[in-house]
Amino acid sequence: MKGNFPVTALENIETPFYYYNIPLLRETLGVVTHEAGKYNYHVHYAVKANANSRILSVICENGIGADCVSGGEIKAALKAGFSADKIVYAGVGKSDWEIDLGLDTDIFCFNVESIPELNVINERASIKNKIAPVALRLNPNVDAHTHHYITTGLNENKFGINLIHLEGVLDHLSGLKNVKLVGLHFHIGSQITDMDAFKSLCVRINEIQETLYRRHIIVDIINVGGGLGVDYENPDRQPIPEFKSYFEVFYRHLKLRPKQQLHFELGRSLVCQCGSLMTKVLYVKEGVNKKFVIVDAGMTDLIRPALYQAYHKIENLSSEGPVREYDVVGPICESSDCFGKCVSLNETKRGDLIALRSAGAYGEIMASRYNCRELPKVRYSDDI
Ligand SMILES: *Cc1c(COP(=O)(O)O)cnc(C)c1O
């Protein structure tokens, strides 16, 4: 064992592969459902973080709903056992077949991002003689202070409806017969660790609710999206995110009307710490001023460092040797195929097993076959 890893067993498995710690996943889900349950809040899992079928079924067993951003995700969620009445569906560009799938399976709600989309949902629903439940995805213009690629709540962003257009959208909605406004939806970004960003969101939602109230509109559902961050620097110090203080922020600052239900769409915070990407050292190469550790996993297996300059803690599970500094890189023919610069690792040699930690979210699901590589394999702690 090194950390929580059964190293000897893992060293015998062909790399690269994702390793999922299922007990940690269950424990995380236990905490989130307990903390949300205190206030009767509803949690949906953002399937896009990780759609691995085993992970989906464990999440589904815990009574959590699903948040989907494509028809493919709706299918994956239904197949894993999520009931349609707990599925919400968001996305700026929903195709007709995807809208039809949502209507045919009677999902809980469409999170709608524009007037043209409202029109199409109305039209598809009228063909089927149905009323589509919709929530308007509003852009609250709250800065989540996170990486600009994962900030979504600012004005100049492709997501959501700008607040200055809200009145017009409401006027338009009242003329549509086959959609029903059931909620308001927000999502300000991802990997947010500053609770003040969520507090700002609450304050903004309170203001918006006042505006709607003046028009005698009270929606049934407020959906505040996801975005709670995790501790990438030190995954063992805080394997389970601060769900308690997260939900408390909403309880303290968000004014819900009587009977209004609060919904969340958490992705990363539910699955991130339960996954690691396991890879072996192919070569240790001497550069001019540094040493490179070349591993058999690359950006095709875990793209976050290349795509968002994301940090993943890297550990050598096979060595207890003195700590040295290395650049850890993959085999892909791209300079951005680098997992970390000046990484402190126990002295490393060919064949050592390396763990890239906190890879349970936006890892396996983003893998590609670039360079004609195989998709990474998967192993679960339960089976080892
Ligand atoms: C990505 C996304 C989420 C989940 O975000 P996390 O940061 O993984 O919690 C929730 N809602 C919507 C609309 C999203 O696009």
PDBQT file of the ligand as one rigid body, heavy atoms in Angstrom, charges set to zero:
ROOT
HETATM    1  C1  LIG A 401     -20.874  21.442 -16.335  1.00  0.00    +0.000 C 
HETATM    2  C2  LIG A 401     -22.168  21.772 -15.793  1.00  0.00    +0.000 A 
HETATM    3  C3  LIG A 401     -22.484  21.411 -14.477  1.00  0.00    +0.000 A 
HETATM    4  C4  LIG A 401     -21.528  20.701 -13.552  1.00  0.00    +0.000 C 
HETATM    5  O1  LIG A 401     -20.421  21.470 -13.233  1.00  0.00    +0.000 OA
HETATM    6  P1  LIG A 401     -19.372  20.974 -12.123  1.00  0.00    +0.000 P 
HETATM    7  O2  LIG A 401     -18.398  22.084 -12.067  1.00  0.00    +0.000 OA
HETATM    8  O3  LIG A 401     -18.752  19.724 -12.633  1.00  0.00    +0.000 OA
HETATM    9  O4  LIG A 401     -20.108  20.777 -10.849  1.00  0.00    +0.000 OA
HETATM   10  C5  LIG A 401     -23.744  21.725 -14.013  1.00  0.00    +0.000 A 
HETATM   11  N1  LIG A 401     -24.644  22.379 -14.782  1.00  0.00    +0.000 NA
HETATM   12  C6  LIG A 401     -24.370  22.728 -16.050  1.00  0.00    +0.000 A 
HETATM   13  C7  LIG A 401     -25.415  23.426 -16.839  1.00  0.00    +0.000 C 
HETATM   14  C8  LIG A 401     -23.131  22.457 -16.599  1.00  0.00    +0.000 A 
HETATM   15  O5  LIG A 401     -22.862  22.830 -17.844  1.00  0.00    +0.000 OA
ENDROOT
TORSDOF 0
